[in-house]
Amino acid sequence: MTRPSPVLGIIGGMGPAATVDLMRRLVERTPAEDDADHLHVIVESNPRIPSRIAHLIEGVGPDPTPELVRIAKNLERAGASLLAMPCNTAHVYAPAIQEAVQVPLLDMVQLTATRLVSRFPGARVGLLSSTAVHLTGLYHSALAENGLALCLPEQQSDVMDIIRLVKCGDTGDDIRARFNDMARALQPNCDVLLVACTELSVIAAGLSGGAPVVDSQEVLVDAILGSMLPVEE
């Protein structure tokens, strides 16, 4: 009997460019000889999900949880057998999403923390992320418990400015060079760079300066492909 193919459901729109970037990486990295060899993916890219920044940092916005749960349930009803959410900050709400559905949600934050711990024991990790990731401690406890220290940029406001510009569609050479300069400035204080915002992942290709880079978006791609592609016998 033919086993049904797995179906990936993507909780997207946070932001749209990050969702498209995930799809692009999946297509590029899937070994395929024809259309039928690619993954079956259902995407809801909803840029109207309430702002995670407003809710977590500013304390003025509505809770995104109900909308995230609605999307997850819709994807499950549509046939998704695995869920992924290309947004680090939104993983604050991952426990509520997982509790609401029967299919697994890949935890990008935990997967990324596990990779850092296994590949860079005792390292100082330069964290490039939204301020909400700092304030909620999404990576802090998982890394600190395993002997890894976090190093933060001197001007976190500049990181947030770059994130906002990517959300506005600015992914050109100037913004990439600015991000590269920021990463290089952080490198003398760390052993490895962690790109922990999927907007930053959109412009992270080609980061230079010598320190290795762990990109949470690429970790998520690895997990999706490892879960969905057939295992060669």
N, C-alpha and C positions, 0 to 999 in steps of 0.2 A: 504494500500500500504506500502511495506517495505521501510523504509528510508535508503538511502545509508550510509554506515559506513564512519566516518571521516577518512581521511588519513593524517598522519603526514609526513612532509618533513623536513629533517635535513640538514642544511648547515654545513657540517662537514670538518674535516681535520685540525682543528686549536686547538690542534693538534689531530692526530689520536687516541691517548690514551684517550683523553677527550671525543671524539665522541663515542668510545667503552664504556667508563664509563657511559655515558648517556644512551646508549642502555641497558647496564647491569642493571642499576637502574630501568629503565622502565619495563624490563622483571620481575625483582624480586618483584616489587611493584604492578604489575597488578594482581588483583584477577582472577585466571584462573583455570579452570578444564580441559582444553584441548587447543590445538593450536589455535582454532578458537576464543578463548576468549582474545587473545592478540591483541595488537594494529597493525594496518596496517601502516607500516613505509617505506618510501622511503628515502634512504640516499645517498648523494653525499659527500664522504670523499675525499677531494682534498687537499693533502698536498702541492700542487704547488700554492695555493693562495698566492699572494705576501705578504711578511712579513709585519705585522702590526707594529712591532717594528722598522723596517728599515724606514717605511714611517712616523710614528708618532714621533719617538724619534730621529733617526739619520738623517732624512730628505734626505735620499739618494735612497730610494727604490721607485718602482712604486706604484701608488694608487691601493689598492685592490678592490676599488668599482666596476669597470667593471666586474671583475670575480665573485664577490659576487652577483651582480645583475644577471649575466648570470646563475649562479647556481639556484638562487631563481626562475627565470623564467622557467628554465628547470623542477624544481620540481613542479611548478604550472601546467605546460603543462602535466606532467606525472600523475596529478590527486591529488596532495596535496591540502588539504583544510585548513591546518594550518602549519606554518613554525616555526622552532626553530633553534637557532644557539648557540651551547655550547662553546662560547668564549666571555668573558666579554669585552676584548679590541676591538673585532670586532664590538661591539655595537656602536662605534663611527660612523660606516657606516650604522647603522640600519635605520635612516630616508630615506636614498637614496634607500635602499632595499625595504622598505615598499612602497615608492612612485612608484616603478617599477612594483609591483604586485597587484593583486586584493584580494588575500587571506591574512589574518592577520599574522603578525610576532610577536610571543611572545617576549616582551621586558624583558629579564632576569634582566637587571640592574634596571629598574623601579620596577619590581616585587619584587626584593630583597630589594630595598630601602623602598618600601611600608611595607614590613614585618618588617624591623628594626624599622621604625617609629611607627608601631602599637604595637609591642611587647616590645620595649625597649625605651619608651619615655624619652628624655633627656639624653640618654646614651652616654658614650664615646666609640667609635667603633674602635677597632684595625683592621686596613686594611692590609690584606695580599693579594697582587695583583702584577701584572706587573707594572713597572715604567710608562708605557704608560697610565694606568688607573689613576695614580696620575697626570700626566702632562695634560691629557685631562679633568680632573675633572669630570669623569663620575658619581661618587658617591658624590662628594663634595657638589655640589649645592643642590641636592635633600635632602641630610641629613642636611646640615647647615640651609636650609630654615625651617626645622622642629625641630630645636633645638638640633640636634645631632652633636657631635664633633668627628673628626677623629684623631686617634693616629697612627703614622707610625713607622715601625721598624727602629732601629738606623742604621742598615746596609742593606739598600735596595738592594745593590749589591749581598748580600748573598741570598736574595729572588729570584733574577733573575737567580742566579747560580742554585738554586734548580729547577726552572722552566725549564731551559735548560737541566738539567740532566733528568727530566721526559720526555721531548721531545725526548731524546736520548734512552729512554727505561729503565732508571734506576728508578725502583719503589720498590726496596728492603728494607730490615729492616734498613740499615744504613741511607738511604736518608729519610726514614720516621722518624727515631729518630732525625735526624738533623732538620727536619721541626718541630717536636714536641718541641725541645729545643727552637727554634726560637719563636714559639707561646707562650711558657711559659714565655719567657723573655719579651714579649709584654704585657702579661696579667696584671701585676701590674699597668699599666697605663690606662687600659680600663675596661669597664663593659661587653663587648661582643666582640667576635672575628668574623670578616667577612672574609670568604674565597672567594675572588673575582677574582680568576683565576682558570679555569677548569683544568689546569694541576695540580695545588695544590689540587683541589678536588679529584684527583685520589689517593692521598696519605693522605687525611685528616681524614680518619676513625681512631677513637681512639685518637684524640687530647685530651690531659689531662691538668689539671692544675686548674680547677674549674670554669673558666668563660664559659658561654654558647657560642655555636658556631652557626653561620648562614652560611650555605654553599650555594652559589649562584646556583650551579649545582642542589642541592636538591630542591631549590625553583623552578627552571625550571621544574624539574620532577613533582612537585606538580601541577604546572600550566597546564602541558600537560595532566596529568591524570584527572584533574578537568575539562578540556575542552573536552576530548575525550571519557571518560568512560560514559556509560549510567547512568542516574540518577535513583536511585531506587524510585519507587512510593509507 
